[in-house]
Amino acid sequence: MRIFDPHIHMTSRTTDDYRAMYDAGVRALVEPSFWLGQPRTSPASFFDYFDALLGWEPFRASQYGIAHHCTLALNPKEANDPRCFPVLDALPRYLVKDSVVAVGEIGYDSMTPAEDIALATQLQLAADHGLPALVHTPHRDKLAGLHRTVDVVRESHLPPERVLLDHLNETTVEHAIDSGCWAGFSIYPDTKMDEDRMVTILRTYGTEKMLVNSAADWGQSDPLKTRKVGDAMLKAGFTEDDVDQVLWRNPVAFYGQSGRLQLDVAAPDPQHEGNSILRGGE
């Protein structure tokens, strides 16, 4: 089983996770920039973070045979802090980087006017740079948030087939599919979706333009949830080809619209800017 996790925050994970993911079949991933838990207070802290997603994290992934790409953006939660808003002006110089395969995560957290501006601005940046967009749908008032998100997408210059609506569930999936956008589902141990609910959705709506991710981060999460969904699909009677479509071909097709997806992992360098993942003597 080959797996492409289209949304996982490896900055928050350990090298043990990389090893376990490879053993489970993960060969590629996309790491969206997101809120780190501790609020940032200046644009400079974003830029250091972006640089890590472009340099250090791909190096770590390469040590375990996993292709690493990222999406960059001002996330919706921190879009509400005026100190962070200048990030929008600096994004164009990052969006031209080879390993950036989308603008994201963008979208809504609390559906504020500041989030409206950030979402519309970054959808335009995606259109300007020929990139797709990864859109975070809110954890609260999900259906209202999805309707508002789709309205902004329709008003933008970015076609819906270049938009991935993420963190969907049973209340939002039908409207997301009707919008023409791609549909993303985050599988969590205790919240969001689980494997069995995901299988039910796939039975109901099919496997076309459906993406499954772990969204594993610094909270209660599991970087092996993609594999667990694949196993649950097989147990429920889906074919190996169905599993391959959901866990590999669909994310490749979506992010491949960037023209930047590189799935062959070169022999890893032993160091990145003088640093290694090794500790102590070799």
Residue pairs with C-beta under 8 A, 6 or more apart in sequence:
1 25
1 227
1 230
1 240
1 243
1 244
1 247
2 25
2 27
2 244
2 247
2 248
3 21
3 24
3 25
3 26
3 27
3 28
3 226
3 227
3 230
3 247
3 248
4 26
4 27
4 28
4 29
4 30
4 247
4 248
4 251
4 252
5 21
5 26
5 28
5 29
5 30
5 213
5 214
5 223
5 226
5 251
6 29
6 30
6 164
6 184
6 211
6 212
6 213
6 251
6 254
6 255
7 30
7 32
7 134
7 166
7 184
7 186
7 211
7 213
7 214
7 215
8 29
8 30
8 31
8 213
8 214
8 215
8 216
8 217
8 223
9 31
9 32
9 34
9 215
9 216
9 217
9 218
10 17
10 18
10 29
10 31
10 57
10 60
10 61
10 68
10 216
11 31
11 36
11 49
11 52
11 53
11 57
12 36
12 216
12 217
12 218
13 216
13 223
15 60
15 63
15 64
15 277
17 216
17 223
18 60
18 61
18 63
18 64
18 66
19 64
20 223
20 224
21 29
21 64
21 66
21 223
21 224
22 64
22 65
22 66
24 224
24 226
24 227
25 227
25 230
26 66
26 223
26 226
26 227
27 65
27 66
27 67
27 263
27 265
28 66
28 67
28 68
28 69
28 251
28 252
28 263
29 61
29 66
29 67
29 68
29 69
30 69
30 70
30 71
30 101
30 102
30 134
30 251
30 255
31 53
31 57
31 68
31 69
31 70
31 71
32 70
32 71
32 73
32 102
32 104
32 105
32 134
33 46
33 49
33 50
33 53
33 70
33 71
33 72
33 73
33 75
33 104
33 105
34 75
34 105
34 217
35 75
35 77
35 78
36 49
36 218
37 218
39 78
39 81
40 46
40 49
40 78
40 81
40 84
41 81
41 83
42 83
42 84
43 83
43 84
43 86
43 87
43 90
46 74
46 84
46 87
46 90
47 90
50 72
50 94
53 70
53 72
54 70
54 94
54 97
54 99
54 100
55 272
55 273
56 272
56 273
56 275
57 68
57 70
58 68
58 69
58 99
59 268
59 269
59 272
60 68
60 277
61 67
61 68
62 68
62 265
62 266
62 268
62 269
63 268
63 277
65 265
66 265
67 262
67 263
67 264
67 265
68 99
69 99
69 100
69 101
69 255
69 260
69 261
69 262
70 99
70 100
70 101
71 100
71 101
71 102
71 103
71 104
71 105
71 134
72 91
72 94
72 95
72 100
72 103
72 104
73 91
73 103
73 104
73 105
73 106
73 122
73 134
74 84
74 85
74 87
74 88
74 91
74 106
74 118
74 122
75 105
75 106
75 109
75 136
76 105
76 106
76 107
76 108
76 109
76 110
76 115
76 118
76 119
76 136
76 138
77 109
77 110
78 84
79 85
79 109
79 114
79 115
79 117
79 118
80 109
80 110
80 112
80 114
80 115
82 114
85 114
85 118
88 118
88 121
88 122
88 125
91 103
91 122
91 125
92 125
92 128
92 129
94 100
95 103
95 125
95 129
95 131
96 129
98 260
98 262
99 260
99 262
100 131
100 258
100 260
101 131
101 132
101 255
101 258
101 260
101 261
102 126
102 131
102 132
102 133
102 134
102 164
102 255
102 258
103 122
103 123
103 125
103 126
103 129
103 131
103 132
103 133
103 134
104 133
104 134
104 135
104 136
104 164
105 134
105 135
105 136
105 166
106 118
106 119
106 122
106 123
106 133
106 134
106 135
106 136
107 115
107 119
107 135
107 136
107 137
107 138
107 145
107 149
107 166
108 115
108 119
108 136
108 137
108 138
108 145
108 148
108 149
109 115
109 136
109 138
109 139
110 138
110 140
111 138
111 141
111 144
111 145
111 148
116 152
119 135
119 149
119 152
120 152
120 155
120 156
122 133
123 133
123 152
123 153
123 156
123 157
123 158
123 163
124 156
124 157
124 158
125 131
126 132
126 133
126 158
126 162
127 156
127 157
127 158
130 258
130 259
131 162
131 257
131 258
132 158
132 162
132 163
132 164
132 254
132 255
132 257
132 258
133 158
133 162
133 163
133 164
134 164
134 166
134 184
135 149
135 153
135 163
135 164
135 165
135 166
135 181
136 166
136 167
137 145
137 146
137 149
137 165
137 166
137 167
137 168
137 172
138 145
139 167
142 167
142 169
142 171
142 172
143 171
143 172
143 175
146 165
146 168
146 172
146 175
146 176
147 175
149 165
150 165
150 175
150 176
150 179
150 181
153 160
153 163
153 179
153 181
154 160
154 179
159 180
160 179
160 180
160 181
161 180
161 181
161 182
162 257
163 181
163 182
164 181
164 182
164 183
164 184
164 211
164 254
165 172
165 176
165 179
165 181
165 182
165 183
165 184
166 184
166 185
166 186
166 211
166 213
166 215
167 184
167 185
167 186
167 192
167 215
168 176
168 183
168 184
168 185
169 185
169 192
169 193
169 197
170 197
170 201
173 183
173 185
173 201
173 205
174 205
176 183
177 183
177 205
177 209
182 209
182 210
182 211
182 250
182 254
183 205
183 209
183 210
183 211
184 211
184 212
184 213
185 192
185 193
185 198
185 201
185 210
185 211
185 212
185 213
186 192
186 193
186 213
186 214
186 215
187 193
187 194
187 195
187 198
187 212
187 213
187 214
187 215
187 222
187 225
187 226
187 228
187 229
188 194
188 215
188 220
188 221
188 222
188 225
189 220
189 221
189 222
189 225
190 220
191 220
192 215
193 201
195 225
195 228
195 229
195 231
195 232
196 232
198 212
198 229
198 232
199 229
199 232
199 233
199 236
199 238
201 210
202 210
202 233
202 238
202 242
202 246
203 236
207 238
207 242
207 245
207 246
207 250
208 245
209 250
209 254
210 246
210 250
211 246
211 250
211 251
211 254
212 225
212 226
212 229
212 246
212 247
213 225
213 226
214 221
214 222
214 223
214 224
214 225
214 226
215 221
216 222
216 223
216 225
222 228
226 247
229 246
229 247
230 243
230 246
230 247
233 242
233 243
233 246
234 240
234 243
252 261
252 263
255 261
270 276
